[in-house]
């Protein structure tokens, strides 16, 4: 997933997730959202673990 942060105006920031966008009131909010999203994407997921156990 490609994640981009873009300033739209002094009081509006946009986070683009591939084709989807989310707008924030500040750069800090946009960056915090991005950090949380990236951490969740990189976290281990139970579904993957169950599939690996079933295959092994």
N, CA, C and O atoms as CSV, one atom per row, in Angstrom:
chain,resi,resn,atom,element,x,y,z
A,1,UNK,N,N,0.839,-1.166,0.000
A,1,UNK,CA,C,0.000,0.000,0.000
A,1,UNK,C,C,0.891,1.238,0.000
A,1,UNK,O,O,1.788,1.373,0.833
A,2,UNK,N,N,0.638,2.117,-0.920
A,2,UNK,CA,C,1.402,3.356,-1.003
A,2,UNK,C,C,0.687,4.425,-0.174
A,2,UNK,O,O,-0.501,4.679,-0.374
A,3,UNK,N,N,1.419,5.056,0.766
A,3,UNK,CA,C,0.850,6.063,1.642
A,3,UNK,C,C,1.584,7.382,1.404
A,3,UNK,O,O,2.808,7.442,1.516
A,4,UNK,N,N,0.837,8.436,1.077
A,4,UNK,CA,C,1.409,9.759,0.845
A,4,UNK,C,C,0.724,10.788,1.729
A,4,UNK,O,O,-0.481,10.706,1.963
A,5,UNK,N,N,1.494,11.763,2.226
A,5,UNK,CA,C,0.938,12.868,2.998
A,5,UNK,C,C,1.140,14.136,2.177
A,5,UNK,O,O,2.232,14.392,1.670
A,6,UNK,N,N,0.069,14.932,2.051
A,6,UNK,CA,C,0.122,16.124,1.202
A,6,UNK,C,C,-0.575,17.288,1.909
A,6,UNK,O,O,-1.650,17.121,2.486
A,7,UNK,N,N,0.045,18.459,1.860
A,7,UNK,CA,C,-0.575,19.666,2.407
A,7,UNK,C,C,-1.517,20.250,1.364
A,7,UNK,O,O,-1.098,20.567,0.251
A,8,UNK,N,N,-2.792,20.393,1.724
A,8,UNK,CA,C,-3.778,20.977,0.814
A,8,UNK,C,C,-3.881,22.484,1.026
A,8,UNK,O,O,-4.027,23.245,0.070
A,9,UNK,N,N,-3.803,22.904,2.277
A,9,UNK,CA,C,-3.803,24.315,2.661
A,9,UNK,C,C,-3.182,24.392,4.046
A,9,UNK,O,O,-2.771,23.368,4.589
A,10,UNK,N,N,-3.105,25.588,4.631
A,10,UNK,CA,C,-2.485,25.707,5.950
A,10,UNK,C,C,-3.248,24.948,7.027
A,10,UNK,O,O,-2.675,24.579,8.052
A,11,UNK,N,N,-4.528,24.716,6.804
A,11,UNK,CA,C,-5.330,24.036,7.820
A,11,UNK,C,C,-5.912,22.708,7.338
A,11,UNK,O,O,-6.847,22.178,7.938
A,12,UNK,N,N,-5.351,22.176,6.252
A,12,UNK,CA,C,-5.849,20.893,5.739
A,12,UNK,C,C,-4.714,20.062,5.164
A,12,UNK,O,O,-3.935,20.515,4.325
A,13,UNK,N,N,-4.653,18.813,5.656
A,13,UNK,CA,C,-3.663,17.852,5.197
A,13,UNK,C,C,-4.387,16.604,4.722
A,13,UNK,O,O,-5.437,16.242,5.254
A,14,UNK,N,N,-3.824,15.955,3.728
A,14,UNK,CA,C,-4.457,14.775,3.153
A,14,UNK,C,C,-3.494,13.598,3.209
A,14,UNK,O,O,-2.316,13.723,2.874
A,15,UNK,N,N,-4.019,12.447,3.641
A,15,UNK,CA,C,-3.275,11.193,3.590
A,15,UNK,C,C,-3.921,10.374,2.486
A,15,UNK,O,O,-5.123,10.109,2.517
A,16,UNK,N,N,-3.119,9.978,1.516
A,16,UNK,CA,C,-3.621,9.179,0.398
A,16,UNK,C,C,-3.141,7.749,0.574
A,16,UNK,O,O,-1.947,7.491,0.720
A,17,UNK,N,N,-4.099,6.820,0.559
A,17,UNK,CA,C,-3.826,5.395,0.682
A,17,UNK,C,C,-4.231,4.760,-0.634
A,17,UNK,O,O,-5.395,4.403,-0.819
A,18,UNK,N,N,-3.289,4.614,-1.547
A,18,UNK,CA,C,-3.592,4.167,-2.899
A,18,UNK,C,C,-4.661,5.090,-3.500
A,18,UNK,O,O,-4.370,6.248,-3.800
A,19,UNK,N,N,-5.879,4.601,-3.676
A,19,UNK,CA,C,-6.960,5.394,-4.286
A,19,UNK,C,C,-7.819,6.134,-3.257
A,19,UNK,O,O,-8.675,6.929,-3.646
A,20,UNK,N,N,-7.621,5.904,-1.987
A,20,UNK,CA,C,-8.466,6.483,-0.943
A,20,UNK,C,C,-7.755,7.649,-0.269
A,20,UNK,O,O,-6.531,7.642,-0.130
A,21,UNK,N,N,-8.528,8.655,0.152
A,21,UNK,CA,C,-7.946,9.796,0.842
A,21,UNK,C,C,-8.669,10.053,2.157
A,21,UNK,O,O,-9.869,9.809,2.287
A,22,UNK,N,N,-7.908,10.553,3.128
A,22,UNK,CA,C,-8.442,10.958,4.422
A,22,UNK,C,C,-7.871,12.343,4.701
A,22,UNK,O,O,-6.668,12.560,4.554
A,23,UNK,N,N,-8.729,13.282,5.105
A,23,UNK,CA,C,-8.304,14.659,5.320
A,23,UNK,C,C,-8.214,14.950,6.821
A,23,UNK,O,O,-9.048,14.501,7.607
A,24,UNK,N,N,-7.171,15.720,7.204
A,24,UNK,CA,C,-6.931,16.077,8.602
A,24,UNK,C,C,-6.736,17.584,8.727
A,24,UNK,O,O,-6.447,18.268,7.745
A,25,UNK,N,N,-6.900,18.094,9.957
A,25,UNK,CA,C,-6.777,19.527,10.207
A,25,UNK,C,C,-5.334,19.983,10.412
A,25,UNK,O,O,-5.044,21.178,10.356
A,26,UNK,N,N,-4.440,19.039,10.648
A,26,UNK,CA,C,-3.044,19.424,10.872
A,26,UNK,C,C,-2.103,18.345,10.363
A,26,UNK,O,O,-2.496,17.197,10.153
A,27,UNK,N,N,-0.853,18.741,10.173
A,27,UNK,CA,C,0.164,17.777,9.754
A,27,UNK,C,C,0.374,16.732,10.850
A,27,UNK,O,O,0.568,15.551,10.564
A,28,UNK,N,N,0.332,17.181,12.110
A,28,UNK,CA,C,0.537,16.253,13.229
A,28,UNK,C,C,-0.522,15.149,13.235
A,28,UNK,O,O,-0.196,13.982,13.453
A,29,UNK,N,N,-1.789,15.508,12.998
A,29,UNK,CA,C,-2.852,14.504,12.946
A,29,UNK,C,C,-2.635,13.532,11.784
A,29,UNK,O,O,-2.821,12.325,11.933
A,30,UNK,N,N,-2.247,14.062,10.643
A,30,UNK,CA,C,-2.011,13.223,9.462
A,30,UNK,C,C,-0.861,12.254,9.710
A,30,UNK,O,O,-0.948,11.079,9.353
A,31,UNK,N,N,0.202,12.736,10.315
A,31,UNK,CA,C,1.363,11.880,10.576
A,31,UNK,C,C,1.061,10.836,11.655
A,31,UNK,O,O,1.520,9.698,11.557
A,32,UNK,N,N,0.303,11.210,12.671
A,32,UNK,CA,C,-0.075,10.254,13.714
A,32,UNK,C,C,-0.935,9.133,13.117
A,32,UNK,O,O,-0.737,7.961,13.438
A,33,UNK,N,N,-1.876,9.488,12.261
A,33,UNK,CA,C,-2.715,8.493,11.585
A,33,UNK,C,C,-1.848,7.554,10.759
A,33,UNK,O,O,-2.040,6.338,10.781
A,34,UNK,N,N,-0.898,8.122,10.034
A,34,UNK,CA,C,-0.010,7.323,9.179
A,34,UNK,C,C,0.839,6.359,10.005
A,34,UNK,O,O,1.003,5.198,9.631
A,35,UNK,N,N,1.381,6.840,11.130
A,35,UNK,CA,C,2.184,5.962,12.004
A,35,UNK,C,C,1.341,4.804,12.541
A,35,UNK,O,O,1.792,3.659,12.563
A,36,UNK,N,N,0.122,5.107,12.971
A,36,UNK,CA,C,-0.765,4.063,13.491
A,36,UNK,C,C,-1.101,3.050,12.406
A,36,UNK,O,O,-1.058,1.843,12.643
A,37,UNK,N,N,-1.432,3.537,11.224
A,37,UNK,CA,C,-1.774,2.652,10.110
A,37,UNK,C,C,-0.598,1.751,9.749
A,37,UNK,O,O,-0.774,0.546,9.570
A,38,UNK,N,N,0.593,2.322,9.640
A,38,UNK,CA,C,1.767,1.521,9.280
A,38,UNK,C,C,2.067,0.473,10.343
A,38,UNK,O,O,2.439,-0.653,10.015
A,39,UNK,N,N,1.908,0.835,11.617
A,39,UNK,CA,C,2.150,-0.131,12.701
A,39,UNK,C,C,1.154,-1.285,12.619
A,39,UNK,O,O,1.523,-2.442,12.816
A,40,UNK,N,N,-0.099,-0.970,12.329
A,40,UNK,CA,C,-1.119,-2.019,12.224
A,40,UNK,C,C,-0.874,-2.913,11.019
A,40,UNK,O,O,-1.088,-4.124,11.088
A,41,UNK,N,N,-0.432,-2.331,9.926
A,41,UNK,CA,C,-0.157,-3.135,8.734
A,41,UNK,C,C,1.018,-4.086,8.953
A,41,UNK,O,O,1.035,-5.191,8.411
A,42,UNK,N,N,1.997,-3.656,9.745
A,42,UNK,CA,C,3.194,-4.472,9.976
A,42,UNK,C,C,3.033,-5.449,11.139
A,42,UNK,O,O,3.869,-6.334,11.322
A,43,UNK,N,N,1.974,-5.298,11.921
A,43,UNK,CA,C,1.761,-6.166,13.087
A,43,UNK,C,C,1.429,-7.584,12.636
A,43,UNK,O,O,0.858,-7.774,11.562
A,44,UNK,N,N,1.781,-8.577,13.445
A,44,UNK,CA,C,1.397,-9.957,13.124
A,44,UNK,C,C,-0.124,-10.083,13.171
A,44,UNK,O,O,-0.789,-9.454,13.994
A,45,UNK,N,N,-0.649,-10.892,12.288
A,45,UNK,CA,C,-2.087,-11.087,12.206
A,45,UNK,C,C,-2.412,-12.555,12.451
A,45,UNK,O,O,-1.724,-13.439,11.940
A,46,UNK,N,N,-3.460,-12.816,13.232
A,46,UNK,CA,C,-3.827,-14.176,13.594
A,46,UNK,C,C,-4.183,-15.024,12.386
A,46,UNK,O,O,-3.845,-16.207,12.353
A,47,UNK,N,N,-4.839,-14.468,11.416
A,47,UNK,CA,C,-5.255,-15.249,10.240
A,47,UNK,C,C,-4.032,-15.855,9.557
A,47,UNK,O,O,-4.043,-17.026,9.178
A,48,UNK,N,N,-2.990,-15.065,9.405
A,48,UNK,CA,C,-1.767,-15.559,8.775
A,48,UNK,C,C,-1.156,-16.661,9.636
A,48,UNK,O,O,-0.730,-17.693,9.117
A,49,UNK,N,N,-1.115,-16.443,10.951
A,49,UNK,CA,C,-0.545,-17.457,11.837
A,49,UNK,C,C,-1.310,-18.775,11.758
A,49,UNK,O,O,-0.694,-19.841,11.757
A,50,UNK,N,N,-2.618,-18.723,11.693
A,50,UNK,CA,C,-3.426,-19.944,11.602
A,50,UNK,C,C,-3.170,-20.670,10.291
A,50,UNK,O,O,-3.090,-21.898,10.270
A,51,UNK,N,N,-3.041,-19.934,9.206
A,51,UNK,CA,C,-2.773,-20.551,7.904
A,51,UNK,C,C,-1.408,-21.231,7.919
A,51,UNK,O,O,-1.250,-22.331,7.389
A,52,UNK,N,N,-0.435,-20.582,8.520
A,52,UNK,CA,C,0.898,-21.166,8.575
A,52,UNK,C,C,0.899,-22.435,9.426
A,52,UNK,O,O,1.582,-23.399,9.082
A,53,UNK,N,N,0.149,-22.454,10.526
A,53,UNK,CA,C,0.071,-23.645,11.368
A,53,UNK,C,C,-0.612,-24.788,10.645
A,53,UNK,O,O,-0.204,-25.942,10.776
A,54,UNK,N,N,-1.638,-24.478,9.892
A,54,UNK,CA,C,-2.376,-25.502,9.150
A,54,UNK,C,C,-1.490,-26.116,8.061
A,54,UNK,O,O,-1.590,-27.310,7.776
A,55,UNK,N,N,-0.636,-25.307,7.461
A,55,UNK,CA,C,0.226,-25.797,6.388
A,55,UNK,C,C,1.420,-26.578,6.947
A,55,UNK,O,O,1.966,-27.452,6.274
A,56,UNK,N,N,1.818,-26.258,8.176
A,56,UNK,CA,C,3.022,-26.859,8.737
A,56,UNK,C,C,2.770,-28.066,9.474
A,56,UNK,O,O,3.702,-28.674,10.001
